[in-house]
Amino acid sequence: MLKDWFQKKPRYATLSPPAAEPAERREAIPEGLMNKCRGCGDILLSKELEKHLKTCPRCGYHFPLSAPERIGITLDEGRFFEYDEGLTSLDPLSFPGYPEKLARMQEETGLREAVVTGEGTIDGRPVVLIVMDSRFMMGSMGSAVGEKIARAMERAADKRIPVVLFAASGGARMQEGILSLMQMAKTSGAVARLREAGVPYISVMTHPTTGGVTASFASQGDIILAEPGALIGFAGRRIIEQTIHQKLPDDFQTAEFLLKHGMIDRIVHRKDLRAELSVILQIHGEEALHVGRATL
């Protein structure tokens, strides 16, 4: 009897592995049916999210939009004529793996580059639309991105059509080195030409807008709007804190912080953005409307 007490017994209970879920049941659950909100953590049905233009109906968090999605909710239906569709970056520095990454991004996004430019209308008023897409190498600005933006602005100046730009970028594209940084000067020169021509330029900063894009054309609009909660800045928080040896506010580099300090003009919820742009174009773009109507 005593010997039974000292027999080795398993320290932990042995559990049977869970039964595998039937394959037919797994296949019955559609992929992408739900999304988790990065703001409040709630689980949202994808259809509900799309109904609210990819904004959380509970906390208002704005999910990033692709360039085609942004164009679709901004312009009048079927009124988009794309510029420079085939323009794409080369590999000027022979950067290892860059051509392969470009090819992969093109296949995954269906875009040739990180920006789409073209012409359309908002409530019948013509605009040149420039939309950056963060899916394509985080919307980084290479030589082709800068060239497409500059060309679109130059066409707008020639046609006297207002420009609406949606910025979404991680900054300059390191694989192109100094050629990428040169796009800051190129695009800034194109903005100056718009001003000389008296053509309105509306910049809309979305999440995220950082680096050389923030330091150039994104911050040079005649009117600068932003979506709620968008990250907007140049250098990263840690770099700035280490440089100035100070703790930055929790809301630093948010759209709300920039509005409070006079860096942007207004924060506009995505559901109200098209109407806001329409009013701005009505007020400031009437001359461009009359001159540009015949071009569309």
C-alpha positions as CSV (number, residue, x, y, z in Angstrom):
1,M,0.0,0.0,0.0
2,L,2.8,2.4,1.0
3,K,4.7,1.7,-2.2
4,D,1.7,3.0,-4.2
5,W,2.1,6.4,-2.6
6,F,5.6,6.9,-3.9
7,Q,4.9,5.8,-7.5
8,K,5.8,8.6,-10.0
9,K,2.7,10.4,-11.2
10,P,2.3,12.9,-14.0
11,R,2.9,16.4,-12.7
12,Y,0.3,18.0,-15.0
13,A,-2.9,16.6,-16.4
14,T,-2.6,15.3,-19.9
15,L,-4.9,17.0,-22.4
16,S,-5.9,15.6,-25.7
17,P,-5.1,17.9,-28.6
18,P,-8.2,19.8,-29.9
19,A,-9.9,18.2,-32.8
20,A,-9.1,19.8,-36.1
21,E,-11.8,22.0,-37.5
22,P,-13.4,20.4,-40.6
23,A,-12.0,21.8,-43.8
24,E,-15.4,22.4,-45.2
25,R,-16.3,24.6,-42.2
26,R,-13.0,26.6,-42.5
27,E,-13.7,27.2,-46.2
28,A,-17.2,28.4,-45.4
29,I,-15.9,31.4,-43.5
30,P,-15.1,34.2,-46.1
31,E,-11.7,35.7,-45.9
32,G,-11.7,39.4,-44.9
33,L,-15.2,39.2,-43.4
34,M,-14.2,41.2,-40.3
35,N,-11.6,43.9,-39.4
36,K,-10.2,44.9,-36.0
37,C,-10.3,48.7,-35.3
38,R,-6.8,50.0,-34.5
39,G,-8.4,52.8,-32.5
40,C,-10.8,51.1,-30.1
41,G,-10.1,47.4,-30.7
42,D,-13.7,46.5,-31.7
43,I,-14.3,43.9,-34.3
44,L,-16.1,45.4,-37.3
45,L,-17.9,43.7,-40.2
46,S,-16.1,44.6,-43.5
47,K,-19.4,45.6,-45.1
48,E,-20.2,47.9,-42.2
49,L,-16.8,49.4,-42.4
50,E,-17.2,50.1,-46.2
51,K,-20.6,51.6,-45.5
52,H,-18.8,54.2,-43.3
53,L,-16.1,54.9,-45.9
54,K,-13.6,52.8,-43.9
55,T,-14.0,54.7,-40.7
56,C,-14.9,53.1,-37.3
57,P,-18.6,54.0,-36.5
58,R,-17.7,53.6,-32.8
59,C,-14.5,55.6,-32.2
60,G,-14.1,57.4,-35.6
61,Y,-10.7,55.8,-36.4
62,H,-9.9,56.4,-40.1
63,F,-8.5,53.3,-41.9
64,P,-6.1,54.0,-44.8
65,L,-7.6,54.1,-48.3
66,S,-6.0,52.9,-51.5
67,A,-5.7,55.3,-54.4
68,P,-8.7,53.7,-56.3
69,E,-10.9,53.9,-53.2
70,R,-10.0,57.5,-52.6
71,I,-10.7,58.4,-56.2
72,G,-14.0,56.6,-56.1
73,I,-15.4,58.4,-53.0
74,T,-14.0,61.9,-54.1
75,L,-14.8,62.3,-57.8
76,D,-18.1,62.3,-59.6
77,E,-18.7,58.8,-60.9
78,G,-16.8,57.9,-64.1
79,R,-15.1,61.2,-64.4
80,F,-11.4,60.4,-64.0
81,F,-8.8,60.6,-66.7
82,E,-5.4,59.4,-65.5
83,Y,-2.1,61.1,-66.3
84,D,1.2,59.4,-67.0
85,E,-0.2,55.9,-66.2
86,G,2.9,54.1,-67.4
87,L,5.5,56.2,-65.6
88,T,7.6,54.3,-63.1
89,S,10.9,54.5,-61.3
90,L,14.1,52.9,-62.6
91,D,17.0,51.7,-60.5
92,P,19.5,54.6,-60.8
93,L,21.7,53.4,-57.9
94,S,21.6,49.6,-58.7
95,F,20.2,49.2,-55.2
96,P,20.1,45.5,-54.3
97,G,16.6,44.0,-54.6
98,Y,15.0,47.3,-55.7
99,P,13.8,46.2,-59.1
100,E,12.3,43.1,-57.6
101,K,10.5,45.1,-54.9
102,L,9.1,47.5,-57.5
103,A,7.8,44.5,-59.5
104,R,6.2,42.9,-56.4
105,M,4.5,46.2,-55.4
106,Q,3.1,46.6,-58.9
107,E,1.7,43.1,-58.9
108,E,0.2,43.4,-55.4
109,T,-1.4,46.9,-55.8
110,G,-2.2,47.0,-59.5
111,L,-0.4,50.4,-59.6
112,R,2.7,51.4,-61.5
113,E,3.8,53.8,-58.7
114,A,2.9,55.2,-55.3
115,V,0.9,58.1,-56.7
116,V,-2.0,58.3,-59.1
117,T,-2.6,61.6,-60.9
118,G,-5.4,62.7,-63.3
119,E,-8.4,64.9,-64.0
120,G,-12.0,64.6,-62.8
121,T,-14.9,66.6,-61.4
122,I,-16.3,67.2,-57.9
123,D,-20.0,68.2,-58.2
124,G,-19.3,69.2,-61.8
125,R,-16.3,71.3,-61.0
126,P,-13.1,70.2,-62.7
127,V,-10.0,69.3,-60.6
128,V,-6.6,67.8,-61.1
129,L,-6.5,65.0,-58.5
130,I,-3.2,63.7,-57.0
131,V,-3.6,60.7,-54.7
132,M,-0.7,58.9,-52.9
133,D,-1.1,55.2,-52.0
134,S,0.6,54.0,-48.8
135,R,0.3,50.3,-50.0
136,F,3.1,51.0,-52.6
137,M,6.4,51.0,-50.6
138,M,4.7,53.1,-47.9
139,G,3.9,55.8,-50.4
140,S,7.6,56.7,-50.5
141,M,8.6,59.5,-52.9
142,G,11.0,58.4,-55.6
143,S,11.9,60.2,-58.8
144,A,8.7,58.9,-60.7
145,V,6.4,60.0,-57.8
146,G,7.9,63.5,-57.8
147,E,7.8,63.7,-61.6
148,K,4.1,62.6,-61.7
149,I,3.1,65.2,-59.1
150,A,5.1,68.0,-60.8
151,R,3.6,67.2,-64.2
152,A,0.1,67.1,-62.8
153,M,0.5,70.5,-61.2
154,E,2.0,72.0,-64.3
155,R,-1.0,70.8,-66.4
156,A,-3.3,72.3,-63.8
157,A,-1.5,75.6,-64.1
158,D,-1.7,75.5,-67.9
159,K,-5.4,74.6,-67.8
160,R,-6.2,76.8,-64.8
161,I,-7.9,73.9,-62.9
162,P,-7.7,73.6,-59.1
163,V,-5.5,70.9,-57.6
164,V,-6.6,68.6,-54.8
165,L,-3.9,66.4,-53.4
166,F,-4.2,63.5,-50.9
167,A,-0.9,62.9,-49.2
168,A,0.0,59.6,-47.6
169,S,3.7,58.8,-47.4
170,G,6.6,57.6,-45.3
171,G,8.9,60.1,-46.9
172,A,11.7,60.0,-49.4
173,R,12.5,56.6,-51.0
174,M,15.9,55.6,-49.8
175,Q,16.6,53.2,-52.7
176,E,17.0,56.3,-55.0
177,G,19.2,58.4,-52.7
178,I,19.7,62.0,-53.6
179,L,17.4,61.7,-56.7
180,S,14.6,61.1,-54.2
181,L,15.4,64.1,-52.1
182,M,15.6,66.3,-55.3
183,Q,11.8,65.7,-55.7
184,M,11.2,68.0,-52.8
185,A,12.6,70.9,-54.8
186,K,10.9,69.8,-58.0
187,T,7.5,69.5,-56.5
188,S,7.9,72.8,-54.5
189,G,8.8,74.5,-57.8
190,A,5.6,73.1,-59.3
191,V,3.6,74.5,-56.4
192,A,5.2,77.9,-57.0
193,R,4.0,77.8,-60.6
194,L,0.5,77.1,-59.4
195,R,0.6,80.2,-57.2
196,E,2.0,82.3,-60.1
197,A,-0.9,81.2,-62.2
198,G,-3.4,81.9,-59.5
199,V,-4.7,78.3,-59.4
200,P,-6.0,77.0,-56.0
201,Y,-4.1,74.1,-54.4
202,I,-5.8,72.1,-51.7
203,S,-3.7,69.7,-49.7
204,V,-5.3,66.9,-47.7
205,M,-3.0,65.1,-45.2
206,T,-4.0,61.6,-44.4
207,H,-2.5,58.9,-42.2
208,P,0.5,58.9,-42.4
209,T,2.1,62.0,-44.0
210,T,5.8,62.1,-43.0
211,G,9.3,62.9,-44.0
212,G,10.2,64.8,-47.2
213,V,6.6,64.8,-48.4
214,T,5.5,66.8,-45.3
215,A,8.6,69.0,-45.7
216,S,7.6,69.9,-49.3
217,F,4.4,69.9,-51.3
218,A,2.1,68.5,-48.6
219,S,2.6,71.5,-46.4
220,Q,2.4,74.1,-49.2
221,G,-1.3,74.1,-50.0
222,D,-3.3,77.3,-50.1
223,I,-5.7,75.4,-47.9
224,I,-4.5,72.4,-45.8
225,L,-7.0,69.9,-44.5
226,A,-6.4,66.7,-42.6
227,E,-8.3,63.6,-41.6
228,P,-8.8,63.0,-37.8
229,G,-6.0,61.4,-36.0
230,A,-3.6,61.4,-39.0
231,L,0.1,61.1,-38.1
232,I,1.8,64.2,-39.7
233,G,5.4,65.0,-39.1
234,F,9.0,65.1,-40.5
235,A,11.5,63.3,-38.2
236,G,10.4,60.6,-35.8
237,R,9.4,61.3,-32.1
238,R,12.4,59.5,-30.7
239,I,14.9,61.4,-32.9
240,I,13.4,64.7,-31.9
241,E,13.3,63.9,-28.2
242,Q,16.9,62.8,-28.2
243,T,17.9,66.0,-30.1
244,I,16.1,68.5,-27.9
245,H,16.4,66.4,-24.7
246,Q,12.7,67.0,-23.9
247,K,9.6,64.8,-23.6
248,L,7.1,65.6,-26.3
249,P,3.3,65.7,-25.7
250,D,1.3,62.5,-26.2
251,D,-0.6,64.0,-29.2
252,F,2.5,65.3,-30.9
253,Q,2.5,64.9,-34.7
254,T,-1.2,64.3,-34.9
255,A,-3.6,66.3,-37.0
256,E,-5.2,67.7,-33.8
257,F,-1.8,68.9,-32.5
258,L,-1.0,70.6,-35.8
259,L,-4.4,72.3,-35.9
260,K,-3.9,73.7,-32.4
261,H,-0.5,75.1,-33.4
262,G,-1.7,76.6,-36.7
263,M,0.0,74.2,-39.1
264,I,-3.2,73.1,-40.8
265,D,-6.5,74.9,-41.5
266,R,-9.1,72.3,-40.6
267,I,-9.7,68.7,-39.6
268,V,-12.5,67.1,-41.7
269,H,-14.1,63.7,-41.1
270,R,-13.9,61.5,-44.2
271,K,-17.7,61.4,-44.6
272,D,-17.7,65.2,-44.9
273,L,-14.6,65.6,-47.0
274,R,-16.1,65.6,-50.5
275,A,-18.7,68.2,-49.5
276,E,-16.0,70.3,-47.9
277,L,-13.9,70.2,-51.1
278,S,-16.9,71.1,-53.1
279,V,-17.6,74.2,-51.1
280,I,-13.9,75.3,-51.3
281,L,-13.9,74.8,-55.0
282,Q,-17.1,76.8,-55.3
283,I,-15.6,79.7,-53.4
284,H,-12.1,79.7,-54.8
285,G,-12.3,77.9,-58.1
286,E,-15.0,79.7,-60.1
287,E,-12.6,81.2,-62.5
288,A,-10.9,77.8,-63.0
289,L,-14.3,76.3,-63.5
290,H,-15.2,78.6,-66.4
291,V,-11.9,78.3,-68.1
292,G,-11.4,74.5,-67.5
293,R,-14.9,73.3,-68.3
294,A,-14.1,72.9,-72.0
295,T,-11.1,70.7,-71.2
296,L,-13.1,67.8,-69.8
